[in-house]
Amino acid sequence: MKKKILVTAFEPFAGRRRNPALDVLLELPPALGGHSLHKFKLPVDGNAVGRRIAELIRRVKPDLIVSLGLAAGEAGIRVERFALNIKDYGIKDNAGRRPEGKKIKEGGPAAIASVRTR
């Protein structure tokens, strides 16, 4: 069964001219193994990114979501196993905001497993 895969990466941030994760996204083909790849660049704006992801999910209706990201200083590729319910950036986002310790979703769990199967 062919799947629709939503693949995202963030625009450059923190004064960088490029984001290697975005470079990878742009090099991906439109399809892989017969599955369609729907590729989108995300804003590095803590107030806008959630709305953008929700819009893409409504529009694409993906079977799978793969979000690429840059973790400066990491020596290799890693899979994030948990998504934390917190906005706490070590640097300002591209809109100039730097929240500390704010929940993304009030009343939500502290963390959820980021890898799920149906």
C-alpha positions in Angstrom: 0.0 0.0 0.0 1.5 3.3 -1.1 1.8 5.9 1.7 1.8 9.7 1.8 4.8 10.9 3.8 5.0 14.5 5.1 8.7 15.5 5.5 9.6 18.8 7.1 12.7 20.7 7.9 13.3 24.2 9.5 14.4 27.3 7.7 17.9 28.6 8.7 18.1 30.1 12.2 20.5 31.5 14.8 22.2 33.7 12.1 23.1 30.7 10.0 22.9 31.1 6.3 21.8 27.5 5.8 20.3 24.6 7.7 21.8 21.2 6.8 18.4 19.5 7.5 16.8 21.8 5.0 19.5 20.9 2.5 18.7 17.2 3.0 14.9 17.9 2.5 15.5 19.7 -0.7 17.6 16.8 -2.1 14.9 14.2 -1.4 13.1 12.9 -4.5 9.3 13.4 -4.9 8.8 9.7 -4.3 10.7 7.0 -2.5 10.0 3.3 -2.8 6.7 4.1 -4.4 5.6 6.3 -1.5 5.0 10.0 -2.2 7.0 12.6 -0.3 5.4 15.9 0.5 8.2 18.2 1.5 7.8 21.5 3.3 10.1 24.1 5.0 8.9 25.2 8.4 9.3 28.6 10.0 11.6 28.9 13.1 8.9 30.8 14.9 7.5 29.3 18.1 4.1 31.0 17.6 3.7 30.1 13.9 5.2 26.6 13.5 2.4 24.7 15.3 -0.3 26.3 13.0 1.8 25.5 9.9 2.2 21.8 10.9 -1.5 21.5 11.6 -2.3 23.1 8.2 0.0 20.7 6.5 -1.5 17.7 8.2 -5.0 18.8 7.2 -3.9 19.4 3.6 -1.7 16.4 3.0 -3.4 13.8 5.3 -0.1 11.9 5.7 0.3 8.3 6.8 3.7 9.2 8.3 5.4 12.4 9.4 9.2 12.7 9.3 10.6 15.9 10.8 14.2 16.7 10.1 16.2 19.0 12.4 19.5 20.4 13.2 21.0 19.7 16.6 24.2 21.9 16.6 27.2 20.0 17.9 25.8 16.5 17.3 28.3 14.2 15.7 25.7 12.2 13.7 22.1 11.5 13.0 19.7 10.5 15.8 16.1 9.7 16.2 14.2 11.6 18.9 12.3 9.1 20.9 10.2 11.7 22.9 8.5 15.0 22.2 8.5 17.3 25.2 5.6 19.6 26.0 7.7 22.6 26.6 8.9 25.7 24.7 12.3 26.4 26.1 14.9 27.6 23.6 18.5 28.2 24.2 18.4 30.9 21.5 15.8 33.3 20.1 13.6 32.1 17.3 13.5 33.9 14.0 10.7 36.2 15.3 13.0 37.3 18.2 11.3 35.3 20.9 12.9 33.1 23.5 10.4 31.4 25.8 11.6 29.7 28.9 9.7 26.8 30.5 6.3 27.4 28.8 4.0 24.5 28.0 3.1 24.0 24.3 -0.3 22.5 25.3 -1.6 23.4 28.8 -3.0 20.3 30.5 -1.1 18.0 28.1 1.4 15.3 29.2 5.0 16.3 29.9 6.2 14.1 27.1 4.9 11.7 24.5 6.6 9.0 22.5 7.5 10.4 19.1 7.7 7.1 17.4 4.3 5.5 17.1 2.8 2.6 15.2 -0.7 1.9 14.3 
